[in-house]
Amino acid sequence: MHKIVTEELIGKKTRIKTSTMPEIVGKEGTVINETMKTITIKTKEKELIIPKKECTFEFEYHGKWVTVRGKDLAFRPEERIKKHWRNMHGKMRR
């Protein structure tokens, strides 16, 4: 799993690599919103609400494209960041 999973996705460039909905494969844009089950991207034409679990995404990360499975993102953004941080660094301190 790539480090990008532990980061904020809003503002990152993304494109849909694979999906159970063939009409959105290849769509590209900027992430403008994220919920537990969806990512909203703004393309040149319109805003698309994409279900996370149905897709594999590519995100631009430090000038390179990184592939991330949607099921690895299928948490609330704040919970996803916290969960993966704990897995990498151990229990959080208060």
Secondary structure as UniProt FT lines:
FT   HELIX           3..6
FT   TURN            10..11
FT   STRAND          13..19
FT   HELIX           22..24
FT   TURN            25..26
FT   STRAND          28..34
FT   STRAND          38..42
FT   STRAND          47..51
FT   TURN            53..54
FT   STRAND          55..61
FT   TURN            62..63
FT   STRAND          64..69
FT   HELIX           70..72
FT   HELIX           77..89
//
